Amino acid sequence: MSDNNVREYGQDQIQVLEGLEAVRKRPGMYIGTTDLRGLHHLIQEIVDNSIDEALAGCCSHIEITLNADGSCTVQDNGRGIPTGILKKEGVSAVEVVLTKLHAGGKFGGGGYKISGGLHGVGLAVVNALSEYLTVEVRQNGKLYRQEYKVGRPQAPLSVVGESDETGTTMNFKPDATIFESIDWVFDDIKVRIRELAFLNKGLKLTIEDKREGRERIETYCYDGGIIDFVEQLNKNKVAMLPSVFYINETSGDNVVEIALQYNDGYDEKIYAFANNINTQEGGVHVDGFKAALTKVFNDYGLNNKILKENEKLSGDDVREGLTAVISVKLVDPQFEGQTKTKLGNREMRTLVHKVFSDALSEYLEKRPAVGKELIFKSVNAQRAREAARKAREAMRKGAMEGSTLPGKLTDCIDKNPLNCEIYLVEGDSAGGTAKSGRDRQFQAVLPLRGKILNVEKAREHRILDNEEIKSMIQAFGCGFERKVREDQEEKGGKEEKGFDLEKRRYDRIICMTDADVDGSHIRTLLLTFFYRFMKPLVENGHVYVALPPLYKVTRGKEIKYFYSDEELKAYQEEIGTARYELQRYKGLGEMNAEQLWDTTMDPEKRTLVRVTVEDAEAADEIFITLMGDQPELRRAFIEENAKLVEDLDI
């Protein structure tokens, strides 16, 4: 922002609304959860304050360091937290913002014009939930420092040296008695850091891990801002626009920034932010964007006689294959709760709708070939949705007529889903072995014929017509996910529930494939299907990967199985020059039923890896890379990771 927008920021701009209460007793009220998400939220709260300095035009570099002792340091080159004494409180402004809830320069005191840290509880909450915290402020040619333990100041803020720089440095260590774990996950944190770099054009953010054995450093700075963001999201897709569509409009104190690009895929991806806060549940800015997009496409199609008079595209139709980033900045944003997941300022819907409508209409009028192509794509999406509706009706009709279970399924005896599990096995040969080796009381087996359809590159009606996918949907019993059409929502109606976790027939769905490149590819295809159409199964921990052994070693009467090259090597070093027979399993079909039970299916001996969705955005990027239109990237990944399935985190 320009220098004209930089406002005075001193102790007089700090206002106190209420004192610090019960944060340690009820941390979930302030950070949502005490698991890893809550732990990482502490970093986010401090970084958000530094970002506010960047929004004010006073910060160009933010550094996050995960220290060897488990603490975290966040440093910026902003103006620094005000260090003067607040007369009403009798202590420094630094101490007030670190010990009082709802204290800061964001409540009309004039410290910030635009801010994401709306509620002003962030720094105080981080302090309250930390074993210790040290703050240093570089300001007025001096270096100030203050130390805290469990939220309590150990001494007043004091001058400890000189400095010709400005900014704030906070070092804190989360309290292990509060959090389930205080082990930072670098990859989870960097997702948000990179996101902030995209949203703040030219701002440099660095994250470094100094923990032993984990040393790494990443630096992000994007001169293209959200244009670079969209290009990154679309990097493995075939783009349908010659370049990213981009607008950046200012209206009074409000800013609307939108970047979008269509690709030849079928999924829509809309990322929305308000004052750099990821509004994951959307809000008025997203509503305005969607309504404008639908209106512009319909108007353009009718005016240019691409659409018939009685033909109308729905929101789902016009957003197929869309990748968009919406970033708005406004004074006094109204969010739902401290986690800030949905924007509620009604005036922002009107502003986004007008700004985006005008810009997109002008863009299409100047590029008739592009406009025509996008309308045709939307019409094809409409037709495909109708075909998908018919496919769903056919599937439901089959279920009503009694053909609810696929013929290839060998079911278990127990009918209590909580006791049961189903193995998805590659091919009839391995399927036959699994059927013979299983415990038929609670283990079901469903053989699949080779690689299932790549759902990343297929429309819904093709997916529902695929025999292997139909077999899985019928066997699992819980249906499949699909979005409710927005035009029906607007009319007050909803389609029937597509997925019901409570109706699942098995508590564990286990992918059991060969431990080779093809097996890895099949696992990836299966997990992609689950992620796209049965995501609650993954989110609630019902999907697993079985780990069959790679080697069988026979030494006299002793038989041992090894699941990795490292395990085998360690054993070879242990026995030295002793003689043994080594068998390398190329597939499950090479084992007899007893061996498969002993190594891969016996609950007492087997190793299962639960598939999780730790970060939807990161997982989505992985699936696009693996299942998109760049086969060389997909093959390289599969060949590199075929033997590392135990490390797969999706």
Beta strands, then each sheet from edge to edge (+ up, - down):
strand 1: 15-16
strand 2: 61-66
strand 3: 72-76
strand 4: 85-86
strand 5: 91-92
strand 6: 103-104
strand 7: 130-139
strand 8: 142-149
strand 9: 152-153
strand 10: 158-162
strand 11: 167-174
strand 12: 204-209
strand 13: 216-220
strand 14: 245-251
strand 15: 254-262
strand 16: 269-274
strand 17: 277-278
strand 18: 322-329
strand 19: 421-426
strand 20: 443-448
strand 21: 508-512
strand 22: 543-546
strand 23: 551-555
strand 24: 558-562
strand 25: 581-584
strand 26: 608-610
sheet 1: 1+ 6-
sheet 2: 9+ 8- 7+ 11- 3+ 2- 12- 13+
sheet 3: 4+ 5-
sheet 4: 9+ 8- 10+
sheet 5: 14+ 15- 18+ 16+ 17-
sheet 6: 20+ 19+ 21+ 22+ 26-
sheet 7: 24+ 23- 25+
end
